[in-house]
Amino acid sequence: MSNPLPARRSRRAVARLLVVLTLLASVVPRPAVADGDKISLIRDAETEQLIHSYAEPLWKAAGLDPDAVHVYIIGSNDINAFVAGGQNLFLYTGLILKTDTPNQLMGVIAHETGHMAGGHLARREEWMSRMKWPMIVSMLLGIGAAVGGSGGAAGAVLTGSQQIGQRMMAAYSRTQEASADQAGATYLQRAHESGMGLVQVLRKLQNEELLATRDIDPYVIDHPLSEDRIAALEDRVESSPYYNKKDSPEAQAAYDRMKAKLYGFLQDPARVMVTYPTTNKSIPARYARAVAYHRSAQEDAAMREMDALLAAMPKNPYFWELKGQILFESGHIREAIAPYQKAVALNPTAGLLRIGLGQAMVATEDPTLAKPAITQLNAALLTEHDYPFAWRQLAMAYAEENNEGMASLASGESAILNGELPEAKLHARRAMRLLPEGSPDWLQASDILKEAENLAKAERHHFGF
């Protein structure tokens, strides 16, 4: 599992998260934001592969192009998910850890797909612009009352206009949520999946909100209360011919493994050992403990768990990936290469696995491994083009080969993806001096320079400099 990536640093993520903060602030719980303005995005090949396998049939059922939808995993204990900036789906790790089956997570994804297919984000912006006029009229009435000497009445009208606006917005949002529930049920049925999981997740939310909403006016809540959502959905999903369809044992086992690994990385190691004690010899338990032991610097214990896992499932690429990661992060860099190579051989389409292999090769500082590292990283960038860490590793590999032009080009890509505009311009200009003018690589450097200059101008204009 890759280290969390601060979303604040990525220019693409910034654009999406700005939409979240301005238009969906009411549905983004505070714990997702840490250290000021940073949000941790979790990268993990196993988790991402499973989520896409659940989501793609639903996206197709909704008439969406799976290649146009992007999934981001947010490190937070909250049970939440949201859509922002069009077809960008954000799932919280708390949601994954607190759901019990693939079907439950599919239910949430189906609901969010309802928002995407319904164009709810764009419609909300349009609706908000139309909503201004009733509020303006109400405010004018308040000003008129104040001019007439009725100060108390003016305050009441102005306060009332805010409440009216809040209630109107909440009512509109509740309508969208209910619509997304129904659309999600439709997509689940089209994909031949049960809607039971969506109802089960709503029941979990119902338990969470019992205390939270005790003293809250239900008309200013932007999501329908789960009780109402459950009532609206139950008859619908129970009438589906797929209502009693269960997740296959294989699908459930993969889900349990994914959750165990996430739990191992995201929770305190002592807590992991309580949840997955050594008396539990199941594969998920060993997976979680291997991570917890590694995080506690108990490398021998971690390797014993990994040996048991690989003996049980020698063709699992993510077990090999974790073994490589443990060796790498324990300082056994050269020994980490073979497990990463095995992981890539078992799942050659997973770009993150190739990045792990390339990173290990680069870290050896062995010039003979620079070229194979470049091969792995370039292959990874076919699917991970917006991942700055991969470009940074590629820059280091090219530098090991003494290819300064390509090293500068890769550094420029990494810098602009991180929003480091002066560095991006510096590296792009250097690459253009070193690369053959008019070549594809030179043109790529030129594009980086132009984009960095345009972004810098936009920032100066935005802040009034």
PALUM-415725 format. One record per residue (C-alpha): residue number from 0; x, y, z negated. Coordinates in steps of 0.001 Angstrom, whole numbers, plus 500000, padded with zeros to 6 digits. Layout:
REC resi     c1     c2     c3
REC  NUM      X      Y      Z
...
end
This chain:
REC resi     c1     c2     c3
REC    0 500000 500000 500000
REC    1 501424 503355 501020
REC    2 501923 506190 498592
REC    3 499018 508666 498418
REC    4 499277 511399 501056
REC    5 498396 514944 499908
REC    6 495614 515854 502298
REC    7 496326 519529 501734
REC    8 499491 519223 503796
REC    9 497933 517834 506980
REC   10 496569 520445 509376
REC   11 493926 518019 510618
REC   12 492839 517043 507119
REC   13 492745 520707 506072
REC   14 490194 521503 508755
REC   15 487994 518635 507679
REC   16 488290 519283 503965
REC   17 487489 522981 504421
REC   18 484185 521888 505883
REC   19 483646 519683 502850
REC   20 484411 522438 500383
REC   21 482233 525044 502115
REC   22 479259 522958 503213
REC   23 479253 519874 500995
REC   24 480638 521229 497750
REC   25 477561 520090 495875
REC   26 478170 516423 496688
REC   27 481933 516264 496062
REC   28 482561 515440 492373
REC   29 485284 517408 490642
REC   30 487559 514448 489714
REC   31 488408 513954 493396
REC   32 490402 517199 493279
REC   33 493603 517069 491302
REC   34 496645 519309 490909
REC   35 494916 522412 492144
REC   36 494055 522033 495796
REC   37 495416 518544 496469
REC   38 493326 515518 497342
REC   39 495026 512122 497483
REC   40 494342 510077 500574
REC   41 495128 506393 500123
REC   42 496686 504520 503037
REC   43 496525 500735 503003
REC   44 496407 498477 506062
REC   45 494364 495733 504400
REC   46 491720 498092 503017
REC   47 491425 500052 506242
REC   48 491128 496893 508346
REC   49 488313 495523 506186
REC   50 486410 498813 506126
REC   51 486586 499069 509917
REC   52 485355 495491 510253
REC   53 482298 496420 508170
REC   54 481709 499759 509850
REC   55 482187 499122 513562
REC   56 479006 497026 514051
REC   57 477060 499779 512276
REC   58 478593 502537 514369
REC   59 477755 500628 517535
REC   60 474207 500058 516276
REC   61 473926 503838 515818
REC   62 475236 504539 519318
REC   63 478534 505966 518046
REC   64 481915 505305 519626
REC   65 484014 503487 516974
REC   66 487177 505043 518382
REC   67 485766 508519 517684
REC   68 485020 507879 514004
REC   69 487779 508357 511439
REC   70 487807 506837 507959
REC   71 489661 508359 505002
REC   72 490025 506745 501579
REC   73 490097 509179 498645
REC   74 491744 508197 495385
REC   75 489032 508862 492786
REC   76 487137 506813 490210
REC   77 483792 508260 491296
REC   78 481174 506267 493172
REC   79 480844 508468 496209
REC   80 481154 508797 499964
REC   81 480491 511644 502350
REC   82 480768 512787 505944
REC   83 482566 515987 506915
REC   84 483647 517794 510054
REC   85 481571 515637 512385
REC   86 482433 511940 512564
REC   87 484833 511765 509619
REC   88 483875 509327 506863
REC   89 485382 509719 503382
REC   90 485103 506780 500954
REC   91 486166 506964 497316
REC   92 488205 504165 495788
REC   93 485752 504236 492869
REC   94 483000 503228 495266
REC   95 485047 500287 496544
REC   96 486026 499125 493063
REC   97 482500 499395 491664
REC   98 480734 497584 494474
REC   99 480579 493812 494242
REC  100 480122 492586 497808
REC  101 480955 493581 501368
REC  102 477235 494080 501972
REC  103 477027 496712 499260
REC  104 479832 498734 500831
REC  105 478239 498227 504243
REC  106 475042 499717 502840
REC  107 476862 502913 501880
REC  108 478626 503060 505253
REC  109 475268 502575 506993
REC  110 473826 505505 505020
REC  111 476759 507759 505942
REC  112 476457 506607 509550
REC  113 472883 507906 509367
REC  114 474284 511340 508558
REC  115 476734 511168 511463
REC  116 474253 509892 514036
REC  117 471644 512395 512824
REC  118 474004 515340 513183
REC  119 473109 516377 509655
REC  120 476206 518461 509008
REC  121 475648 520639 512082
REC  122 471952 520894 511314
REC  123 472702 521968 507762
REC  124 474837 524860 509034
REC  125 472067 525892 511413
REC  126 469424 525594 508696
REC  127 471497 527663 506265
REC  128 471752 530462 508818
REC  129 467976 530441 509278
REC  130 467421 530300 505513
REC  131 469058 533687 504958
REC  132 466076 535731 506111
REC  133 463589 534675 503370
REC  134 466284 535343 500792
REC  135 467069 538754 502301
REC  136 463380 539708 502254
REC  137 463157 538650 498613
REC  138 466225 540723 497742
REC  139 464802 543760 499537
REC  140 461618 543401 497492
REC  141 463774 543397 494379
REC  142 465604 546543 495472
REC  143 462279 548199 496225
REC  144 461003 547369 492756
REC  145 464147 548850 491227
REC  146 463748 552090 493183
REC  147 460171 552261 491948
REC  148 461376 552087 488364
REC  149 460466 548487 487568
REC  150 463903 547287 486597
REC  151 462633 544189 484841
REC  152 460589 543208 487857
REC  153 463600 543751 490125
REC  154 465721 541424 488037
REC  155 462998 538813 488059
REC  156 462649 538992 491843
REC  157 466406 538829 492443
REC  158 466811 535917 490084
REC  159 463828 534259 491694
REC  160 465346 534661 495152
REC  161 468441 532763 494039
REC  162 466302 529994 492575
REC  163 464177 529882 495716
REC  164 467287 529595 497861
REC  165 468724 526883 495663
REC  166 465482 524932 495698
REC  167 465079 525343 499456
REC  168 468618 524101 500044
REC  169 468167 521185 497645
REC  170 464870 520198 499252
REC  171 466465 520267 502698
REC  172 469403 518152 501501
REC  173 467069 515626 499858
REC  174 465214 515298 503148
REC  175 468492 514534 504936
REC  176 469502 511956 502331
REC  177 466183 510164 502599
REC  178 466477 510230 506383
REC  179 469993 508769 506199
REC  180 468718 505965 503964
REC  181 466098 504983 506524
REC  182 468522 505280 509430
REC  183 471035 503147 507533
REC  184 468426 500433 507049
REC  185 467777 500500 510791
REC  186 471470 500149 511646
REC  187 471923 497285 509187
REC  188 469057 495392 510772
REC  189 470384 496052 514285
REC  190 473759 494707 513167
REC  191 472016 491607 511740
REC  192 472986 492557 508192
REC  193 470930 492729 505027
REC  194 469828 496036 503526
REC  195 469908 494474 500065
REC  196 473375 495915 499372
REC  197 472224 499488 499922
REC  198 469410 499034 497402
REC  199 471831 497429 494944
REC  200 474207 500402 495166
REC  201 471304 502779 494595
REC  202 470450 500821 491468
REC  203 474037 501311 490277
REC  204 473655 505037 490909
REC  205 470341 505001 489063
REC  206 472103 503735 485940
REC  207 474802 506419 486321
REC  208 472308 509256 486646
REC  209 469977 508324 483761
REC  210 471809 510606 481331
REC  211 473182 513056 483888
REC  212 469740 514115 485150
REC  213 467780 513952 481891
REC  214 467610 517751 481531
REC  215 467987 518727 485192
REC  216 465161 520049 487334
REC  217 464735 517364 490045
REC  218 463868 520082 492546
REC  219 467380 521556 492429
REC  220 469147 518204 492923
REC  221 470449 517862 496468
REC  222 470079 514049 496575
REC  223 466758 512329 495934
REC  224 466762 510574 492568
REC  225 467784 506948 493058
REC  226 464428 505759 491723
REC  227 462698 507530 494607
REC  228 465241 506287 497138
REC  229 464896 502699 495944
REC  230 461117 502853 496161
REC  231 461311 504248 499703
REC  232 463770 501574 500818
REC  233 462732 498360 499125
REC  234 459733 497515 501297
REC  235 461663 498485 504402
REC  236 464696 496276 503794
REC  237 462674 493376 502390
REC  238 460754 493182 505661
REC  239 463983 492664 507621
REC  240 464594 489114 508902
REC  241 468162 489475 507577
REC  242 467218 490517 504026
REC  243 468352 487250 502445
REC  244 471532 486981 504510
REC  245 474575 486611 502253
REC  246 478184 487523 502849
REC  247 480219 484518 503911
REC  248 482581 483002 501323
REC  249 485518 484085 503490
REC  250 484253 487688 503652
REC  251 483663 487791 499908
REC  252 487120 486369 499211
REC  253 488772 489026 501410
REC  254 486743 491718 499629
REC  255 487794 490442 496210
REC  256 491451 490452 497263
REC  257 491213 494022 498553
REC  258 489575 495217 495334
REC  259 492134 493437 493164
REC  260 495047 495048 494977
REC  261 493480 498518 494778
REC  262 492784 497982 491090
REC  263 496381 496954 490535
REC  264 497708 500109 492180
REC  265 495191 502604 490812
REC  266 494664 501536 487187
REC  267 497064 501506 484274
REC  268 499072 498245 484358
REC  269 498006 497370 480793
REC  270 494385 497702 481811
REC  271 495026 495556 484879
REC  272 496394 492786 482675
REC  273 493269 492906 480503
REC  274 490963 492701 483522
REC  275 493075 490009 485216
REC  276 494726 488048 482338
REC  277 497382 485430 482999
REC  278 494846 482716 482212
REC  279 493078 483688 485450
REC  280 494862 481767 488206
REC  281 492639 482987 491060
REC  282 494181 484630 494110
REC  283 492669 488081 493393
REC  284 493956 487941 489818
REC  285 497467 487018 490940
REC  286 497326 489817 493534
REC  287 496403 492428 490932
REC  288 499003 491157 488471
REC  289 501763 491161 491085
REC  290 501127 494871 491628
REC  291 500862 495599 487893
REC  292 504103 493746 487146
REC  293 505840 495656 489932
REC  294 504592 498991 488627
REC  295 505865 498003 485182
REC  296 509317 497150 486591
REC  297 508839 493442 485793
REC  298 510131 492323 489151
REC  299 510731 488664 488284
REC  300 507132 488292 487123
REC  301 505902 490119 490215
REC  302 507851 487779 492469
REC  303 506507 484698 490697
REC  304 502994 485874 491453
REC  305 503945 486627 495053
REC  306 505467 483171 495511
REC  307 502235 481610 494250
REC  308 500166 483802 496585
REC  309 502275 482973 499630
REC  310 502198 479273 498803
REC  311 498394 479470 498776
REC  312 498021 481709 501868
REC  313 501255 481731 503895
REC  314 499567 483397 506884
REC  315 498233 486399 504980
REC  316 500112 489420 506411
REC  317 499251 491640 503457
REC  318 500871 489266 500965
REC  319 504061 489452 503034
REC  320 503701 493238 503201
REC  321 503428 493486 499411
REC  322 506453 491242 498949
REC  323 508399 493540 501265
REC  324 507194 496601 499385
REC  325 508155 495161 496009
REC  326 511639 494285 497249
REC  327 512079 497666 498930
REC  328 510944 499711 495953
REC  329 513099 497578 493640
REC  330 516212 498514 495584
REC  331 516535 495259 497557
REC  332 516209 497084 500832
REC  333 517806 494630 503229
REC  334 515937 491708 501670
REC  335 512654 493569 502272
REC  336 513070 493431 506053
REC  337 512244 489740 506511
REC  338 508895 489874 504659
REC  339 507900 492995 506594
REC  340 508851 491258 509842
REC  341 506641 488328 508870
REC  342 503749 490711 508130
REC  343 504112 492394 511516
REC  344 504304 489038 513307
REC  345 501037 487973 511633
REC  346 499246 491272 512361
REC  347 501059 493150 515137
REC  348 498213 495655 515678
REC  349 498477 497161 512174
REC  350 500564 500306 512558
REC  351 501107 500710 508816
REC  352 502864 497330 508657
REC  353 505260 498419 511400
REC  354 505913 501666 509539
REC  355 506866 499688 506432
REC  356 509271 497584 508493
REC  357 510737 500634 510210
REC  358 511207 502403 506885
REC  359 513117 499435 505462
REC  360 515369 499291 508518
REC  361 516080 503026 508355
REC  362 516810 502897 504622
REC  363 519648 500393 505119
REC  364 521572 503160 506948
REC  365 522857 500398 509221
REC  366 523399 501853 512731
REC  367 522672 498449 514293
REC  368 519140 498600 512887
REC  369 518383 502097 514229
REC  370 517194 500902 517620
REC  371 514834 498169 516311
REC  372 513517 500704 513780
REC  373 512781 503138 516606
REC  374 510965 500364 518482
REC  375 508793 499550 515478
REC  376 508011 503170 514640
REC  377 507154 504141 518209
REC  378 504806 501146 518401
REC  379 503196 502225 515122
REC  380 502699 505789 516360
REC  381 500463 504547 519162
REC  382 497761 504177 516495
REC  383 499215 506370 513703
REC  384 500045 509481 515723
REC  385 498788 511837 512999
REC  386 500769 510257 510154
REC  387 503661 512640 509316
REC  388 505528 510022 507263
REC  389 505935 507848 510371
REC  390 507373 510761 512361
REC  391 509785 511542 509528
REC  392 511050 507955 509507
REC  393 511418 508089 513302
REC  394 513468 511279 512996
REC  395 515798 509538 510557
REC  396 516164 506563 512890
REC  397 517059 508807 515836
REC  398 519539 510692 513637
REC  399 521192 507361 512767
REC  400 521610 506824 516527
REC  401 523054 510360 516848
REC  402 520173 511290 519182
REC  403 519759 514827 517851
REC  404 517238 515915 520474
REC  405 514759 513145 519695
REC  406 515416 513520 515963
REC  407 514439 517183 516220
REC  408 511355 516326 518255
REC  409 510157 513792 515660
REC  410 510957 516249 512857
REC  411 508854 518864 514634
REC  412 505906 516485 514823
REC  413 506225 515667 511120
REC  414 506480 519339 510167
REC  415 503446 520510 512112
REC  416 501326 517657 510783
REC  417 502351 518752 507280
REC  418 501431 522366 508036
REC  419 505082 523448 507732
REC  420 504943 525907 510613
REC  421 508383 527623 510332
REC  422 510064 524203 510192
REC  423 507980 522963 513116
REC  424 509049 525922 515253
REC  425 512696 525493 514236
REC  426 512754 521787 515141
REC  427 510780 522316 518368
REC  428 513168 525014 519627
REC  429 516159 522837 518795
REC  430 514611 519864 520604
REC  431 513969 522028 523676
REC  432 517633 523064 523729
REC  433 518850 519462 523479
REC  434 516356 517588 525691
REC  435 516294 517683 529516
REC  436 514127 520635 530536
REC  437 510819 519548 532045
REC  438 511054 515981 530733
REC  439 508044 514517 528879
REC  440 509895 514852 525560
REC  441 510817 518490 526316
REC  442 507164 519216 527143
REC  443 506107 517598 523878
REC  444 508485 519889 521991
REC  445 507095 522857 523914
REC  446 503560 521875 522883
REC  447 504625 521695 519219
REC  448 506158 525172 519454
REC  449 503047 526674 521053
REC  450 500735 525035 518555
REC  451 502847 526190 515604
REC  452 502884 529750 516940
REC  453 499113 529728 517495
REC  454 498464 528340 514020
REC  455 500767 530963 512482
REC  456 498874 533733 514295
REC  457 495573 532323 513128
REC  458 496797 532253 509533
REC  459 498039 535855 509707
REC  460 494693 536931 511158
REC  461 492786 535015 508500
REC  462 494700 536572 505605
REC  463 494824 540037 507185
REC  464 498597 540297 507514
end
